[in-house]
Amino acid sequence: MLYRTFIIALILCFGGLFAKQLSYDDIKKTMREMFYYHVEYKELTPQLVKRSFKVYMEQFDPDKFYLLKSDALPYLELSKSHVSQVIDRYHRNDFSDYLTVNSTISTSIKRSRRLRQEVEQDLLNGKKLKMSATNIHMDYARSEQELKERLAGRLYKLLRLDDRELDPQTLKKAIALWEKKLQRRERRYALFTKEGVSLPEHEVEHHVTLHTLKAYARSLDAHTGYYSPDEAYEIRASLKKQLEGIGVILREGIDGIYIADLIESGPAIQSGGVAVGDVIVEVNGKVVTEMSFEEVLDELKGSAGSKVELVLQRQDAQYTVKLKREKIAMTDELVTYEAEPYSNGIIGKINLPAFYDNGGEINAERHLREALRDLKNQGELLGVVIDMRDNSGGFLTQAVKIAGMFITQGVVVISKYSEGEVQYMRNLDGRVYFDGPIVLLTSKASASAAEIVAGALQDYGVALVVGDERTYGKGSMQYQTITDSRADSFYKVTVGRYYTVSGKSTQINGVPADIHVPSRYSPYNIGERYLEYPLSGDRLPPAYVDPLTGIDSKTQELLQKKYVPYVQKRDPKWQKMVSQLKRNSKKRIASDPNFQCFLKVINGKETACTLKNNFGTTDLQMQEAVNIMRDMVEISSTRSIAQKSL
């Protein structure tokens, strides 16, 4: 159906939240906490002030469709005296400078609505639009006409009018949806109501405080941030892979708010009465056409055990569904695995999408252990490929435990904090869950905790890293309040850098691949080095011999007996094969027409593959990772036989 094309929002329906009304007093209080923890900045500096104004504007207008050059320039070229005044006012709890910026933004919203009305009317009247050629703008527009052309170009591209023609009624609905989407986003910055009346002072203070805190936090470094309660809940649900609700994903289309997807094992899908594509007519007796998207979401929110009643439209029929909200595990984002037969056994292919942990039975380490156990029950497990290409991290404790599954004992990650304090996180388990060949499949999107695991296992020599030339390059650690639902404020702040056992930091440079097998991310500038305000990287001494620092003498004595003798030794076995494995892999990729076509497409040399079995039906990187694993098994077996014959 056409309304699927015009997506305006996507959100999981989760438990009820109560947003705190913010005041200017919250800014210094929260920043005092963040400065206390931050690895580099301990107070508001002139550099941070300059960054904060830039970030404030870019948070609202990242694509430069609202503000003119003349609007932005006063805040991008601050004099030393002005910066000093901002810092002085900050210490006096005076944030009028940021209110002024927000007022400028609010004025730009009114101007944009006027310009959009002109563009929309011209389009509905069939007039030819004068528009900018691209939606990527490096600088702010210099005139209202330039802004208007940018808006026209954006609308034209959104409606895909360059390759189709919409009937007048559909065009009118699509434009109305676009306008509704923009106005919803604008309400977070507009200092006036939808009727054009100025907001009450306490609401203005709330908005300005929220955006100022976001700007200050983001100015500290690329991974420090401040979050609203709703944002914090979404992050929390993602980390824990669990939420409360009825298990639906909503979107808004030109025909209304509809069910875009159903979460496996959720009440909605279990009821059998809700289907993808159903349009919501009523929620708990309230007519949806009289509600905003946010109001519909609020009505659906609630704690486990509470009930909700939906009236749904499917084609020409309406029906009522009563559902009870439940705790839902996000099973589609958990560890999955399968076995591929090879020789007299199998090769395990395990997808590790994140380092999640809900504090109970849902955690990545447990699921990975279960996967390995089940694979071993299916046959002789000759090798394991662990896919972390889209793994952007998660809980550090889970990364340490998972890396520890493949080494006897030893340091997994080293942390260094702002005062130079160094701490060691060790695996003390002593059990190795698989000691055969391991391939870690990575990409430029593999980040944070994924890089800890890849770097540690690469350092010890127990695994080979296969994928893009390097991983993302996030080697910083954050303290966060997000997972504490009762926290007064939700933020994460960078407190230090981490290093693998070799003393190398993954910051900026990431984990280099032992064997390069390009992923779909390969051509793109993805990574820490491309972010604003990233931390620099450095090195520490290796910790293959654990210094046992920061431990009391009694514990040290115990570890000398029970731990030190069993620390994992570096094993060069798989590294010795890398040259041959590289040659074999390079030869296979060069002779594989599917892979060659894939490379041409991602590098923009072709638009599509015309082969019968193209890369869209086969995971080429996983396929090559399995081929590399086969080579590892075969080479290892051949060398073992040769050694025995000697």
C-alpha positions as CSV (number, residue, x, y, z in Angstrom):
1,M,0.0,0.0,0.0
2,L,1.2,3.5,-0.8
3,Y,1.1,4.7,2.8
4,R,4.1,2.5,3.5
5,T,6.2,4.8,1.4
6,F,5.7,7.8,3.5
7,I,7.2,6.8,6.8
8,I,7.2,9.5,9.5
9,A,8.2,7.6,12.7
10,L,9.0,4.3,14.1
11,I,8.9,3.4,17.8
12,L,8.4,0.4,20.0
13,C,5.4,0.6,22.3
14,F,6.9,0.4,25.7
15,G,6.1,1.0,29.4
16,G,4.9,4.3,30.6
17,L,7.3,7.2,31.3
18,F,7.0,10.3,33.3
19,A,9.1,13.2,31.8
20,K,10.7,15.5,34.3
21,Q,10.1,19.2,33.9
22,L,13.6,20.7,33.5
23,S,14.8,24.0,34.8
24,Y,17.9,26.1,34.3
25,D,19.1,24.9,37.7
26,D,19.5,21.4,36.2
27,I,22.2,22.5,33.7
28,K,25.0,23.3,36.2
29,K,23.9,20.4,38.4
30,T,24.1,17.8,35.6
31,M,27.3,19.3,34.0
32,R,29.0,19.3,37.4
33,E,28.5,15.5,37.5
34,M,29.6,15.1,33.9
35,F,32.8,17.2,34.4
36,Y,33.6,15.1,37.4
37,Y,33.6,11.9,35.4
38,H,34.9,13.2,32.0
39,V,38.3,11.9,30.9
40,E,39.6,15.4,29.7
41,Y,37.3,18.3,30.5
42,K,36.7,19.3,34.1
43,E,35.1,22.7,33.6
44,L,33.4,24.8,30.9
45,T,36.2,26.1,28.7
46,P,36.1,28.6,25.8
47,Q,36.5,25.7,23.3
48,L,33.5,24.0,24.8
49,V,31.4,27.2,24.6
50,K,32.2,27.6,20.9
51,R,31.4,24.0,20.2
52,S,28.1,24.2,22.2
53,F,26.6,26.9,20.0
54,K,27.5,25.0,16.9
55,V,26.1,21.8,18.2
56,Y,22.9,23.5,19.4
57,M,22.2,24.7,15.9
58,E,23.2,21.5,14.2
59,Q,21.0,19.4,16.6
60,F,18.1,21.3,15.2
61,D,19.2,21.9,11.6
62,P,21.7,19.2,10.6
63,D,20.8,19.5,6.9
64,K,20.7,23.3,6.9
65,F,17.1,23.7,5.7
66,Y,16.1,26.3,8.3
67,L,18.8,28.7,9.4
68,L,20.3,31.4,7.1
69,K,24.0,32.2,7.1
70,S,23.1,35.5,8.8
71,D,21.3,33.6,11.6
72,A,24.1,31.2,12.3
73,L,27.2,33.4,11.9
74,P,26.9,35.4,15.2
75,Y,27.2,32.1,17.1
76,L,29.9,30.5,14.9
77,E,32.3,33.5,15.2
78,L,32.1,34.4,18.8
79,S,34.6,37.0,20.1
80,K,36.7,36.2,23.2
81,S,34.8,38.7,25.2
82,H,31.5,37.1,24.3
83,V,32.8,33.7,25.2
84,S,34.0,35.0,28.6
85,Q,30.6,36.5,29.2
86,V,28.9,33.2,28.4
87,I,31.1,31.4,30.9
88,D,30.5,34.1,33.5
89,R,26.7,33.8,33.0
90,Y,27.0,30.0,33.2
91,H,28.4,30.3,36.7
92,R,25.6,32.6,37.6
93,N,22.9,30.2,36.3
94,D,22.2,32.6,33.4
95,F,21.6,30.8,30.1
96,S,20.1,33.7,28.2
97,D,22.6,33.2,25.4
98,Y,21.1,29.8,24.6
99,L,17.6,31.2,24.9
100,T,18.6,33.7,22.3
101,V,19.9,30.9,20.0
102,N,16.6,29.0,20.5
103,S,14.6,32.2,19.7
104,T,16.5,32.5,16.4
105,I,15.7,28.9,15.7
106,S,12.0,29.5,16.6
107,T,11.9,32.4,14.2
108,S,13.4,30.3,11.5
109,I,10.7,27.7,12.0
110,K,8.0,30.3,11.2
111,R,9.9,31.4,8.1
112,S,10.3,27.8,7.0
113,R,6.6,27.2,7.3
114,R,5.8,30.2,5.2
115,L,8.3,29.1,2.5
116,R,7.0,25.5,2.6
117,Q,3.5,26.7,2.1
118,E,4.6,28.5,-1.0
119,V,6.4,25.4,-2.3
120,E,3.6,23.0,-1.5
121,Q,1.0,25.3,-3.2
122,D,3.1,25.6,-6.3
123,L,3.5,21.8,-6.4
124,L,-0.3,21.2,-6.0
125,N,-1.0,23.8,-8.7
126,G,1.3,21.9,-11.1
127,K,3.9,24.7,-11.3
128,K,7.5,23.8,-12.1
129,L,9.6,24.0,-8.9
130,K,12.9,25.8,-8.8
131,M,15.0,23.6,-6.5
132,S,18.5,22.8,-5.4
133,A,20.2,19.8,-7.0
134,T,21.1,18.0,-3.8
135,N,20.0,17.5,-0.2
136,I,23.5,17.7,1.1
137,H,24.4,21.2,2.1
138,M,27.8,22.0,3.5
139,D,27.0,25.6,4.5
140,Y,23.9,27.6,5.5
141,A,21.8,29.3,2.8
142,R,22.5,32.9,2.1
143,S,19.0,33.9,1.2
144,E,15.3,32.9,1.7
145,Q,15.2,32.0,-2.0
146,E,18.0,29.5,-1.5
147,L,16.2,28.0,1.5
148,K,13.1,27.7,-0.6
149,E,15.0,25.9,-3.3
150,R,16.4,23.5,-0.8
151,L,13.0,22.8,0.6
152,A,11.6,22.2,-2.8
153,G,14.4,19.8,-3.6
154,R,13.9,17.9,-0.4
155,L,10.1,17.6,-1.0
156,Y,10.5,16.5,-4.6
157,K,13.0,13.8,-3.6
158,L,11.0,12.6,-0.7
159,L,7.9,12.1,-2.9
160,R,10.1,10.5,-5.6
161,L,8.5,12.7,-8.2
162,D,11.5,12.3,-10.5
163,D,10.4,8.7,-11.3
164,R,6.6,8.8,-10.9
165,E,3.5,10.9,-11.0
166,L,1.0,11.0,-8.1
167,D,-2.7,11.7,-8.6
168,P,-3.8,15.0,-7.0
169,Q,-5.5,13.5,-4.0
170,T,-2.5,11.3,-3.1
171,L,-0.1,14.2,-3.7
172,K,-2.2,16.3,-1.3
173,K,-2.1,13.6,1.4
174,A,1.6,13.1,0.9
175,I,2.4,16.8,1.3
176,A,0.2,17.0,4.4
177,L,2.0,14.1,5.9
178,W,5.4,15.7,5.2
179,E,4.2,18.9,6.8
180,K,2.9,17.1,9.9
181,K,6.2,15.3,10.2
182,L,8.2,18.5,10.1
183,Q,5.9,20.3,12.5
184,R,6.2,17.5,15.0
185,R,9.9,17.7,15.0
186,E,9.8,21.5,15.1
187,R,7.7,21.5,18.3
188,R,10.7,20.5,20.3
189,Y,12.4,23.9,19.4
190,A,9.5,26.2,18.6
191,L,8.8,28.7,21.4
192,F,5.1,29.0,20.3
193,T,2.1,26.7,20.2
194,K,0.5,25.3,17.1
195,E,-1.9,28.3,17.2
196,G,1.1,30.7,17.2
197,V,0.9,31.8,20.8
198,S,4.1,32.1,22.9
199,L,4.7,29.1,25.2
200,P,4.5,29.6,28.9
201,E,7.8,30.5,30.5
202,H,8.2,27.2,32.3
203,E,7.8,25.3,29.0
204,V,10.4,27.5,27.3
205,E,12.8,26.9,30.2
206,H,12.3,23.1,29.9
207,H,13.0,23.1,26.1
208,V,16.0,25.4,26.3
209,T,17.4,23.4,29.3
210,L,17.1,20.1,27.4
211,H,18.8,21.4,24.3
212,T,21.5,23.2,26.2
213,L,22.3,20.1,28.1
214,K,22.4,18.1,24.9
215,A,24.7,20.7,23.3
216,Y,27.1,20.8,26.3
217,A,27.3,17.0,26.5
218,R,27.9,16.5,22.8
219,S,30.6,19.2,22.9
220,L,32.7,17.2,25.3
221,D,33.4,14.4,22.8
222,A,31.8,12.2,20.2
223,H,30.3,9.7,22.7
224,T,29.1,11.9,25.6
225,G,25.4,12.6,25.5
226,Y,22.4,13.7,27.4
227,Y,19.0,12.0,26.9
228,S,15.3,12.6,27.5
229,P,13.5,9.8,29.5
230,D,12.0,8.4,26.2
231,E,15.4,8.3,24.6
232,A,16.9,6.6,27.7
233,Y,14.2,4.0,27.7
234,E,14.8,3.1,24.0
235,I,18.6,2.8,24.7
236,R,17.8,0.7,27.8
237,A,15.5,-1.6,25.9
238,S,18.2,-2.0,23.2
239,L,20.9,-2.9,25.7
240,K,18.7,-5.3,27.7
241,K,16.8,-6.7,24.7
242,Q,13.6,-6.4,26.7
243,L,10.7,-4.0,26.8
244,E,7.1,-3.8,28.1
245,G,4.1,-3.3,25.9
246,I,2.0,-5.0,23.3
247,G,4.8,-5.7,20.8
248,V,4.0,-3.5,17.8
249,I,6.0,-1.0,15.7
250,L,4.0,1.9,14.5
251,R,4.5,4.2,11.5
252,E,2.4,7.0,10.1
253,G,1.4,7.0,6.4
254,I,-0.9,9.0,4.2
255,D,-3.9,6.9,5.3
256,G,-3.1,7.1,9.0
257,I,-1.1,5.4,11.8
258,Y,-0.6,1.7,11.0
259,I,1.1,-1.5,12.3
260,A,4.5,-1.6,10.5
261,D,5.8,-4.7,12.2
262,L,5.1,-7.1,15.1
263,I,7.6,-8.2,17.6
264,E,8.0,-11.9,17.8
265,S,6.5,-13.4,21.0
266,G,4.7,-10.1,21.8
267,P,1.0,-10.0,22.8
268,A,-0.1,-8.5,19.5
269,I,1.4,-11.3,17.3
270,Q,0.3,-14.0,19.8
271,S,-3.3,-12.8,19.7
272,G,-3.6,-13.6,16.0
273,G,-5.8,-10.6,15.7
274,V,-3.2,-8.0,14.6
275,A,-1.5,-7.9,11.2
276,V,1.1,-5.8,9.6
277,G,-0.7,-3.1,7.6
278,D,-3.6,-2.7,10.0
279,V,-4.6,0.9,10.4
280,I,-5.4,2.0,14.0
281,V,-8.8,3.6,14.2
282,E,-9.3,3.8,18.0
283,V,-7.1,3.3,21.1
284,N,-9.0,2.8,24.4
285,G,-12.1,4.4,22.9
286,K,-10.2,7.5,21.6
287,V,-10.5,8.2,17.9
288,V,-7.0,8.3,16.3
289,T,-7.8,10.9,13.7
290,E,-8.3,13.4,16.6
291,M,-4.9,12.5,18.1
292,S,-1.3,13.2,17.3
293,F,1.2,10.5,16.7
294,E,2.7,11.1,20.2
295,E,-0.7,10.9,21.8
296,V,-1.3,7.5,20.2
297,L,2.0,6.3,21.5
298,D,1.3,7.6,25.0
299,E,-2.1,5.9,25.0
300,L,-0.4,2.6,24.1
301,K,2.3,2.9,26.8
302,G,1.8,1.1,30.1
303,S,3.3,-1.4,32.5
304,A,3.1,-5.2,32.1
305,G,-0.3,-6.5,33.1
306,S,-2.3,-3.5,32.1
307,K,-4.7,-3.7,29.1
308,V,-5.3,-1.8,25.9
309,E,-8.2,-2.0,23.4
310,L,-7.6,-1.3,19.7
311,V,-10.0,-0.8,16.9
312,L,-8.2,-1.7,13.7
313,Q,-9.1,-1.3,10.0
314,R,-8.1,-4.0,7.5
315,Q,-9.1,-3.3,4.0
316,D,-12.9,-2.5,4.3
317,A,-13.5,-4.2,7.7
318,Q,-13.1,-2.9,11.2
319,Y,-12.6,-5.1,14.3
320,T,-11.7,-4.8,18.0
321,V,-8.7,-6.4,19.7
322,K,-8.1,-6.5,23.5
323,L,-4.5,-7.0,24.5
324,K,-2.6,-7.2,27.8
325,R,0.8,-5.6,28.0
326,E,3.7,-7.9,28.8
327,K,7.4,-8.0,29.2
328,I,8.8,-8.9,25.8
329,A,12.2,-10.3,24.9
330,M,13.5,-8.8,21.6
331,T,14.4,-12.3,20.2
332,D,15.2,-11.0,16.7
333,E,18.3,-9.2,18.1
334,L,19.7,-12.1,20.1
335,V,22.5,-14.6,19.3
336,T,21.6,-16.9,16.4
337,Y,23.6,-19.8,14.9
338,E,23.6,-22.6,12.3
339,A,25.9,-25.4,11.3
340,E,27.5,-26.0,7.9
341,P,28.7,-29.5,7.1
342,Y,32.3,-29.8,6.3
343,S,34.6,-32.9,6.0
344,N,33.7,-35.2,8.9
345,G,32.1,-32.5,11.1
346,I,30.6,-29.1,11.0
347,I,31.6,-25.4,10.9
348,G,29.5,-23.2,13.3
349,K,28.3,-19.9,12.1
350,I,27.2,-17.7,15.0
351,N,25.7,-14.2,14.7
352,L,26.6,-12.1,17.8
353,P,24.6,-8.8,17.2
354,A,25.3,-7.1,20.5
355,F,26.7,-7.5,24.0
356,Y,23.3,-7.4,25.7
357,D,22.4,-8.1,29.3
358,N,19.0,-7.6,31.1
359,G,20.4,-8.5,34.5
360,G,18.7,-11.9,34.3
361,E,18.7,-14.8,31.9
362,I,18.9,-12.7,28.7
363,N,22.6,-12.0,28.0
364,A,25.0,-12.6,25.2
365,E,27.4,-14.7,27.1
366,R,24.8,-17.3,28.1
367,H,23.4,-17.4,24.6
368,L,26.8,-17.9,23.0
369,R,27.6,-20.7,25.5
370,E,24.3,-22.4,24.6
371,A,25.0,-22.0,20.8
372,L,28.4,-23.6,21.2
373,R,27.0,-26.5,23.2
374,D,24.2,-27.1,20.7
375,L,26.6,-27.0,17.8
376,K,28.9,-29.5,19.4
377,N,25.8,-31.8,19.8
378,Q,25.2,-31.6,16.1
379,G,28.6,-33.0,15.1
380,E,32.3,-32.5,15.5
381,L,32.8,-28.8,15.7
382,L,35.8,-28.2,13.5
383,G,35.7,-24.4,13.6
384,V,33.6,-21.4,14.5
385,V,32.8,-18.2,12.6
386,I,31.5,-15.4,14.8
387,D,29.8,-12.6,12.9
388,M,30.1,-9.2,14.5
389,R,29.8,-7.1,11.4
390,D,26.8,-5.1,12.7
391,N,27.8,-5.3,16.4
392,S,28.1,-1.8,17.7
393,G,28.9,-2.8,21.3
394,G,27.0,-3.1,24.6
395,F,28.0,-4.0,28.1
396,L,31.7,-4.2,28.8
397,T,31.2,-7.0,31.3
398,Q,29.7,-9.1,28.6
399,A,32.6,-8.5,26.3
400,V,35.1,-9.6,29.0
401,K,33.1,-12.7,29.7
402,I,32.7,-13.6,26.0
403,A,36.4,-13.1,25.2
404,G,37.2,-15.2,28.3
405,M,35.3,-18.1,26.8
406,F,38.1,-18.7,24.4
407,I,41.2,-18.2,26.6
408,T,42.3,-20.0,29.8
409,Q,42.7,-17.0,32.0
410,G,44.3,-13.5,31.6
411,V,43.8,-9.8,31.0
412,V,41.1,-9.1,28.5
413,V,41.0,-5.3,28.6
414,I,42.9,-2.5,30.3
415,S,41.3,0.8,31.3
416,K,43.0,4.2,31.8
417,Y,41.1,7.1,33.4
418,S,41.5,10.8,33.6
419,E,43.9,10.9,36.5
420,G,46.1,8.2,34.9
421,E,44.7,5.4,37.0
422,V,45.1,2.0,35.2
423,Q,42.8,-0.9,35.8
424,Y,42.8,-4.5,34.5
425,M,39.7,-6.6,33.7
426,R,40.6,-10.3,33.7
427,N,39.1,-13.6,32.9
428,L,39.4,-15.8,35.9
429,D,37.0,-18.5,34.8
430,G,39.7,-20.9,33.6
431,R,37.3,-22.8,31.3
432,V,37.7,-22.7,27.5
433,Y,34.5,-23.4,25.7
434,F,36.1,-23.9,22.3
435,D,39.8,-24.2,21.5
436,G,39.7,-24.8,17.8
437,P,40.1,-22.3,14.9
438,I,38.0,-19.1,15.3
439,V,37.2,-16.5,12.6
440,L,35.8,-13.2,13.8
441,L,33.9,-11.6,11.0
442,T,34.0,-7.8,11.3
443,S,33.3,-4.6,9.4
444,K,33.8,-0.8,9.7
445,A,30.5,-0.9,11.8
446,S,32.0,-3.3,14.4
447,A,32.6,-1.0,17.4
448,S,33.3,-0.7,21.1
449,A,32.8,-4.0,22.9
450,A,33.0,-5.8,19.6
451,E,36.5,-4.3,19.2
452,I,37.5,-5.4,22.7
453,V,36.7,-9.0,21.9
454,A,38.2,-8.9,18.4
455,G,41.4,-7.2,19.7
456,A,41.8,-9.4,22.7
457,L,41.4,-12.7,20.8
458,Q,43.6,-11.4,18.0
459,D,46.3,-10.4,20.5
460,Y,46.3,-13.8,22.2
461,G,46.4,-15.5,18.8
462,V,43.3,-17.6,19.4
463,A,41.3,-16.1,16.5
464,L,41.8,-14.4,13.1
465,V,39.9,-11.2,12.3
466,V,38.4,-11.2,8.8
467,G,36.5,-8.3,7.2
468,D,37.0,-4.7,6.3
469,E,40.5,-3.3,6.7
470,R,39.7,-2.1,10.1
471,T,36.8,-1.8,12.6
472,Y,35.1,1.4,13.8
473,G,37.7,2.7,16.1
474,K,35.8,3.4,19.3
475,G,38.3,2.9,22.2
476,S,36.6,5.0,24.8
477,M,34.6,4.0,27.9
478,Q,31.5,5.7,29.2
479,Y,29.9,6.0,32.6
480,Q,26.2,6.1,32.2
481,T,23.0,6.6,34.1
482,I,20.7,5.3,31.3
483,T,20.3,1.8,32.6
484,D,19.0,3.1,36.0
485,S,15.4,3.9,35.3
486,R,15.2,5.8,38.6
487,A,18.1,8.2,37.8
488,D,17.4,12.0,38.1
489,S,18.9,12.6,34.7
490,F,20.0,10.3,31.9
491,Y,23.5,10.7,30.3
492,K,26.6,8.9,29.3
493,V,30.0,10.5,29.7
494,T,33.4,9.4,28.5
495,V,35.6,8.5,31.5
496,G,38.6,6.8,29.9
497,R,40.2,4.8,27.2
498,Y,40.5,1.1,26.9
499,Y,43.3,-1.1,25.5
500,T,43.6,-4.7,24.6
501,V,46.1,-7.0,26.4
502,S,48.9,-5.9,23.9
503,G,48.5,-2.3,25.2
504,K,47.1,-1.1,21.9
505,S,44.1,1.2,21.9
506,T,41.5,0.7,19.3
507,Q,40.7,4.4,19.5
508,I,40.6,5.9,16.0
509,N,42.5,3.0,14.3
510,G,40.2,0.2,15.3
511,V,41.2,-3.5,15.0
512,P,43.0,-4.3,11.7
513,A,41.8,-7.3,9.8
514,D,44.2,-10.2,9.4
515,I,42.5,-11.0,6.1
516,H,40.7,-8.3,4.1
517,V,37.2,-9.4,2.9
518,P,35.2,-6.2,2.1
519,S,31.7,-5.7,3.5
520,R,29.0,-3.5,2.2
521,Y,30.4,-0.7,4.5
522,S,33.8,-0.9,2.8
523,P,33.5,2.2,0.5
524,Y,32.1,4.5,3.2
525,N,33.7,6.9,5.6
526,I,32.5,5.1,8.8
527,G,34.4,5.3,12.0
528,E,35.6,7.4,14.9
529,R,38.0,9.3,12.8
530,Y,35.1,10.8,10.9
531,L,33.3,12.1,14.0
532,E,33.5,15.6,15.5
533,Y,35.5,15.9,18.7
534,P,36.9,12.3,18.9
535,L,39.5,11.5,21.6
536,S,43.0,10.8,20.4
537,G,44.5,7.3,20.8
538,D,47.7,6.2,22.6
539,R,49.4,3.0,24.0
540,L,50.1,1.3,27.3
541,P,52.6,-1.4,28.1
542,P,51.4,-5.0,27.3
543,A,49.8,-7.0,30.0
544,Y,50.4,-10.6,28.8
545,V,52.2,-10.9,32.2
546,D,49.6,-9.5,34.5
547,P,51.1,-7.0,36.9
548,L,48.3,-7.6,39.4
549,T,48.2,-3.9,40.3
550,G,45.3,-2.5,42.2
551,I,44.8,-5.8,44.2
552,D,45.4,-6.2,47.9
553,S,48.3,-8.4,49.0
554,K,46.1,-11.3,50.2
555,T,44.3,-11.6,46.8
556,Q,47.6,-11.2,45.0
557,E,49.0,-14.2,46.9
558,L,46.0,-16.2,45.9
559,L,46.2,-15.2,42.2
560,Q,49.9,-16.1,42.1
561,K,48.9,-19.7,42.9
562,K,45.5,-20.1,41.2
563,Y,45.7,-17.6,38.3
564,V,49.1,-16.6,37.1
565,P,50.3,-20.2,36.1
566,Y,47.2,-20.6,33.9
567,V,47.2,-17.3,32.1
568,Q,46.7,-17.7,28.4
569,K,50.0,-17.7,26.4
570,R,50.2,-16.1,23.0
571,D,49.8,-18.7,20.3
572,P,51.2,-18.0,16.9
573,K,49.5,-21.0,15.3
574,W,46.9,-19.3,13.2
575,Q,49.0,-16.2,12.5
576,K,51.6,-18.4,10.8
577,M,48.9,-19.4,8.3
578,V,47.8,-15.8,7.5
579,S,50.0,-15.4,4.4
580,Q,48.7,-18.5,2.8
581,L,45.1,-17.8,3.9
582,K,45.4,-14.3,2.4
583,R,46.6,-15.7,-1.0
584,N,43.8,-18.3,-1.1
585,S,41.1,-15.8,-0.2
586,K,42.4,-13.2,-2.7
587,K,42.4,-15.8,-5.4
588,R,38.8,-17.0,-4.6
589,I,37.4,-13.4,-4.5
590,A,39.2,-12.5,-7.8
591,S,37.7,-15.5,-9.5
592,D,34.2,-15.2,-8.0
593,P,32.0,-13.2,-10.5
594,N,29.4,-12.6,-7.8
595,F,31.9,-11.1,-5.5
596,Q,33.4,-9.0,-8.3
597,C,30.0,-7.7,-9.2
598,F,29.3,-6.9,-5.5
599,L,32.6,-4.9,-5.4
600,K,31.6,-3.0,-8.5
601,V,28.2,-2.1,-7.1
602,I,29.3,-0.9,-3.7
603,N,32.0,1.2,-5.3
604,G,29.5,2.8,-7.7
605,K,30.8,1.2,-10.9
606,E,27.6,-0.7,-11.6
607,T,24.0,-0.2,-10.3
608,A,23.0,-3.9,-10.1
609,C,24.2,-7.4,-10.7
610,T,22.8,-9.3,-13.6
611,L,24.2,-12.7,-12.6
612,K,21.7,-15.5,-11.9
613,N,23.0,-16.0,-8.4
614,N,23.9,-12.5,-7.4
615,F,25.2,-11.2,-4.0
616,G,21.7,-10.3,-3.0
617,T,20.8,-13.9,-2.4
618,T,24.1,-15.0,-0.8
619,D,26.0,-13.6,2.2
620,L,29.4,-13.3,0.3
621,Q,31.4,-12.2,3.4
622,M,30.1,-15.1,5.5
623,Q,30.7,-17.5,2.6
624,E,34.3,-16.4,2.3
625,A,34.8,-16.5,6.1
626,V,33.6,-20.1,6.0
627,N,36.0,-20.8,3.1
628,I,38.9,-19.3,5.2
629,M,37.8,-21.5,8.1
630,R,37.9,-24.5,5.8
631,D,41.5,-23.6,4.8
632,M,42.4,-23.2,8.5
633,V,41.0,-26.6,9.3
634,E,42.7,-28.2,6.3
635,I,46.1,-26.6,6.9
636,S,46.0,-27.4,10.5
637,S,45.2,-31.0,9.8
638,T,48.0,-31.3,7.2
639,R,50.6,-29.9,9.5
640,S,49.4,-32.1,12.3
641,I,49.8,-35.2,10.1
642,A,53.3,-34.0,9.0
643,Q,54.4,-33.5,12.6
644,K,53.2,-37.0,13.5
645,S,55.0,-38.6,10.6
646,L,58.2,-36.9,11.8
